[in-house]
Amino acid sequence: MTAKVVTLAVTGASGAPYFIQLLRSLLESQVKVNLLLSSAAKIVIKTELDIVLPDSEANYKAFFLEYFLGSDAQNEDSQSLLNVYSKDEWTSPVASGSNPSSAMIVCPCSMGTLSAIALGASNNLIERAADVMLKERRQLILLTREMPFSSIHLENMLKLSHMGVTIMPASPGFYQQPQSVSDLVNFVVARILDHLDINQSLIPRWGNN
Ligand SMILES: Cc1cc2nc3c(=O)[nH]c(=O)nc-3n(C[C@H](O)[C@H](O)[C@H](O)COP(=O)(O)O)c2cc1C
């Protein structure tokens, strides 16, 4: 069976902790990740987390592998787990329907990127990769975040939902009585992993207590 490859796009909506926990979970599950970050995403990550990204995107792969896997980062297996592509890297696998990922998640998804995907703009690699998933009818998940939503946002989400896209608003439930921000983040990431069909033990399942 072909290994699962997930494209994880990060855009400039609030919610960098969701991205960090999702990438950690994917790498720990040995899922191959194609990582794409928008310019605004880098600003939000810096604003919301005590993470200082390298100046050059060329160093992102080494940085994230070291951040999540520590001394295992140099292993050949670890090195093959993650690829990071810049916004105009049109020669990357995610840019073509001939080499699509098993699934793509935009986490978090800004209203700007939501709109571009709904229009089929394909003006940067994130928008193009999402467009590829749509045309190839592959799994696409958008972790949308804004408050409140305008009619434009809602119409864009409805349009994409009708096309088979899973719209997951970043809205954790409270019925597990979360004790920390981490519990809230894990609630959302667990639901994403469930949809990606990746085993997770971040939160207990309802009804299994
Ligand atoms: C700290 C911060 C938080 C933001 N939060 C949101 C948000 O929750 N939702 C949203 O749609 N845009 C948010 N924005 C605005 C987007 O980053 C902006 O519209 C940007 O153009 C999105 O570009 P991108 O989709 O290429 O990442 C935020 C910006 C900053 C700096």
The ligand as an SDF file (V2000), in Angstrom:
LIG
                    3D

 31 33  0  0  0  0  0  0  0  0999 V2000
   -1.9740   38.0020   14.2960 C   0  0  0  0  0  0  0  0  0  0  0  0
   -2.9010   37.9150   13.1160 C   0  0  0  0  0  0  0  0  0  0  0  0
   -4.0720   37.1880   13.2270 C   0  0  0  0  0  0  0  0  0  0  0  0
   -4.9390   37.0710   12.1420 C   0  0  0  0  0  0  0  0  0  0  0  0
   -6.0660   36.3250   12.2990 N   0  0  0  0  0  0  0  0  0  0  0  0
   -6.8540   36.0930   11.2300 C   0  0  0  0  0  0  0  0  0  0  0  0
   -7.9590   35.1940   11.3450 C   0  0  0  0  0  0  0  0  0  0  0  0
   -8.2170   34.6070   12.4010 O   0  0  0  0  0  0  0  0  0  0  0  0
   -8.6890   34.9350   10.2340 N   0  0  0  0  0  0  0  0  0  0  0  0
   -8.3930   35.5180    9.0150 C   0  0  0  0  0  0  0  0  0  0  0  0
   -9.0870   35.2320    8.0480 O   0  0  0  0  0  0  0  0  0  0  0  0
   -7.3720   36.4040    8.8890 N   0  0  0  0  0  0  0  0  0  0  0  0
   -6.5900   36.7020    9.9580 C   0  0  0  0  0  0  0  0  0  0  0  0
   -5.5260   37.5530    9.8360 N   0  0  0  0  0  0  0  0  0  0  0  0
   -5.3480   38.2880    8.5680 C   0  0  0  0  0  0  0  0  0  0  0  0
   -4.6580   37.4410    7.5030 C   0  0  0  0  0  0  0  0  0  0  0  0
   -3.3570   37.0740    7.9430 O   0  0  0  0  0  0  0  0  0  0  0  0
   -4.5450   38.2510    6.1950 C   0  0  0  0  0  0  0  0  0  0  0  0
   -5.8450   38.4150    5.6320 O   0  0  0  0  0  0  0  0  0  0  0  0
   -3.6260   37.6130    5.1590 C   0  0  0  0  0  0  0  0  0  0  0  0
   -3.6890   38.3630    3.9600 O   0  0  0  0  0  0  0  0  0  0  0  0
   -3.9850   36.1670    4.8530 C   0  0  0  0  0  0  0  0  0  0  0  0
   -3.0710   35.7340    3.8730 O   0  0  0  0  0  0  0  0  0  0  0  0
   -2.8540   34.1790    3.5860 P   0  0  0  0  0  0  0  0  0  0  0  0
   -4.1910   33.5870    3.3560 O   0  0  0  0  0  0  0  0  0  0  0  0
   -1.9930   34.1550    2.3540 O   0  0  0  0  0  0  0  0  0  0  0  0
   -2.1200   33.6150    4.7420 O   0  0  0  0  0  0  0  0  0  0  0  0
   -4.6320   37.7130   10.9090 C   0  0  0  0  0  0  0  0  0  0  0  0
   -3.4390   38.4170   10.8000 C   0  0  0  0  0  0  0  0  0  0  0  0
   -2.5850   38.5300   11.8910 C   0  0  0  0  0  0  0  0  0  0  0  0
   -1.3060   39.2950   11.7320 C   0  0  0  0  0  0  0  0  0  0  0  0
  1  2  1  0
  2  3  1  0
  2 30  2  0
  3  4  2  0
  4  5  1  0
  4 28  1  0
  5  6  2  0
  6  7  1  0
  6 13  1  0
  7  8  2  0
  7  9  1  0
  9 10  1  0
 10 11  2  0
 10 12  1  0
 12 13  2  0
 13 14  1  0
 14 15  1  0
 14 28  1  0
 15 16  1  0
 16 17  1  0
 16 18  1  0
 18 19  1  0
 18 20  1  0
 20 21  1  0
 20 22  1  0
 22 23  1  0
 23 24  1  0
 24 25  2  0
 24 26  1  0
 24 27  1  0
 28 29  2  0
 29 30  1  0
 30 31  1  0
M  END
$$$$
